[in-house]
C-alpha cells in the first residue's frame, strides 16, 4: 500500500515567498536536520531539478526525490532521508 503525503503528517516548505538567495540555504538546513525515514514537501515556482543535483553532490544517495506536482505554475517535491543513509 502506498501512503500518500496528504495521508500523513509531513512538513511543507513553500519557498515561493523567499528571496532566491535564501531558498537553497533554508532547504539545505532542513535536509540536514532530517533523520532517517523523515521527509518534507518542497513547494516551488519552478522545477527545482538543479537543487536535486546539488543535494546529490552534498548527500550522495542519501535522500529520496519524488515529484508530486510538475508545474506549470507550482512544483511540489517530496524530499526524504533514506533509512539506509542513517
C-alpha positions as a Markdown table, in Angstrom:
| # | Residue | x | y | z |
|---|---|---|---|---|
| 1 | Unk | 0.0 | 0.0 | 0.0 |
| 2 | Unk | 1.3 | 3.4 | -0.9 |
| 3 | Unk | 0.9 | 6.2 | 1.6 |
| 4 | Unk | 0.1 | 9.5 | 0.0 |
| 5 | Unk | 1.6 | 12.6 | 1.5 |
| 6 | Unk | -1.8 | 14.0 | 2.3 |
| 7 | Unk | -2.5 | 10.9 | 4.5 |
| 8 | Unk | 0.4 | 11.5 | 6.9 |
| 9 | Unk | 1.8 | 14.3 | 8.9 |
| 10 | Unk | 4.6 | 15.8 | 6.8 |
| 11 | Unk | 6.2 | 19.3 | 6.9 |
| 12 | Unk | 5.7 | 21.5 | 3.9 |
| 13 | Unk | 8.3 | 24.1 | 2.9 |
| 14 | Unk | 6.9 | 26.7 | 0.5 |
| 15 | Unk | 9.9 | 28.7 | -0.8 |
| 16 | Unk | 7.9 | 30.8 | -3.3 |
| 17 | Unk | 7.8 | 33.7 | -0.9 |
| 18 | Unk | 11.5 | 33.6 | -0.1 |
| 19 | Unk | 14.1 | 35.6 | -1.9 |
| 20 | Unk | 16.1 | 33.3 | -4.2 |
| 21 | Unk | 19.3 | 33.8 | -2.2 |
| 22 | Unk | 17.6 | 32.3 | 0.9 |
| 23 | Unk | 15.9 | 29.4 | -0.7 |
| 24 | Unk | 18.8 | 26.9 | -1.0 |
| 25 | Unk | 20.2 | 27.8 | 2.4 |
| 26 | Unk | 16.9 | 27.1 | 4.1 |
| 27 | Unk | 16.3 | 23.9 | 2.1 |
| 28 | Unk | 19.8 | 22.6 | 2.9 |
| 29 | Unk | 19.2 | 23.4 | 6.6 |
| 30 | Unk | 16.0 | 21.3 | 6.6 |
| 31 | Unk | 17.6 | 18.4 | 4.6 |
| 32 | Unk | 20.5 | 18.4 | 7.0 |
| 33 | Unk | 18.1 | 18.1 | 10.0 |
| 34 | Unk | 16.2 | 15.1 | 8.7 |
| 35 | Unk | 16.5 | 11.8 | 10.4 |
| 36 | Unk | 16.2 | 8.5 | 8.6 |
| 37 | Unk | 12.7 | 8.0 | 7.3 |
| 38 | Unk | 11.7 | 11.6 | 7.6 |
| 39 | Unk | 10.6 | 13.7 | 4.6 |
| 40 | Unk | 9.2 | 17.1 | 3.8 |
| 41 | Unk | 7.4 | 18.6 | 0.7 |
| 42 | Unk | 9.1 | 21.4 | -1.1 |
| 43 | Unk | 6.8 | 23.8 | -2.9 |
| 44 | Unk | 8.4 | 26.0 | -5.6 |
| 45 | Unk | 7.5 | 28.2 | -8.5 |
| 46 | Unk | 9.9 | 26.5 | -10.9 |
| 47 | Unk | 11.3 | 23.0 | -11.4 |
| 48 | Unk | 13.8 | 22.5 | -8.6 |
| 49 | Unk | 15.8 | 19.9 | -10.6 |
| 50 | Unk | 19.1 | 21.9 | -10.1 |
| 51 | Unk | 18.6 | 21.5 | -6.4 |
| 52 | Unk | 18.4 | 17.8 | -6.9 |
| 53 | Unk | 21.9 | 17.8 | -8.4 |
| 54 | Unk | 23.2 | 19.9 | -5.5 |
| 55 | Unk | 21.7 | 17.7 | -2.9 |
| 56 | Unk | 23.0 | 14.6 | -4.6 |
| 57 | Unk | 26.5 | 16.1 | -4.7 |
| 58 | Unk | 26.3 | 17.0 | -1.0 |
| 59 | Unk | 24.5 | 13.9 | 0.2 |
| 60 | Unk | 25.2 | 11.1 | -2.4 |
| 61 | Unk | 22.4 | 8.5 | -2.5 |
| 62 | Unk | 21.1 | 9.6 | 1.0 |
| 63 | Unk | 17.8 | 11.1 | 0.1 |
| 64 | Unk | 14.7 | 10.4 | -2.0 |
| 65 | Unk | 13.2 | 12.8 | -4.5 |
| 66 | Unk | 9.6 | 12.3 | -5.7 |
| 67 | Unk | 7.7 | 14.8 | -7.8 |
| 68 | Unk | 4.1 | 15.2 | -6.5 |
| 69 | Unk | 3.2 | 18.1 | -8.9 |
| 70 | Unk | 5.1 | 19.3 | -12.0 |
| 71 | Unk | 4.0 | 22.8 | -12.9 |
| 72 | Unk | 3.5 | 24.8 | -14.9 |
| 73 | Unk | 3.0 | 27.2 | -12.0 |
| 74 | Unk | 3.7 | 25.1 | -8.9 |
| 75 | Unk | 6.1 | 22.2 | -8.4 |
| 76 | Unk | 5.8 | 20.0 | -5.3 |
| 77 | Unk | 8.6 | 17.5 | -4.5 |
| 78 | Unk | 8.8 | 15.2 | -1.5 |
| 79 | Unk | 12.4 | 15.0 | -0.3 |
| 80 | Unk | 13.2 | 12.4 | 2.3 |
| 81 | Unk | 16.2 | 10.9 | 4.0 |
| 82 | Unk | 16.6 | 7.3 | 3.2 |
| 83 | Unk | 16.6 | 4.8 | 6.1 |
| 84 | Unk | 19.8 | 3.2 | 4.7 |
| 85 | Unk | 21.5 | 6.6 | 4.9 |
| 86 | Unk | 21.4 | 6.6 | 8.7 |
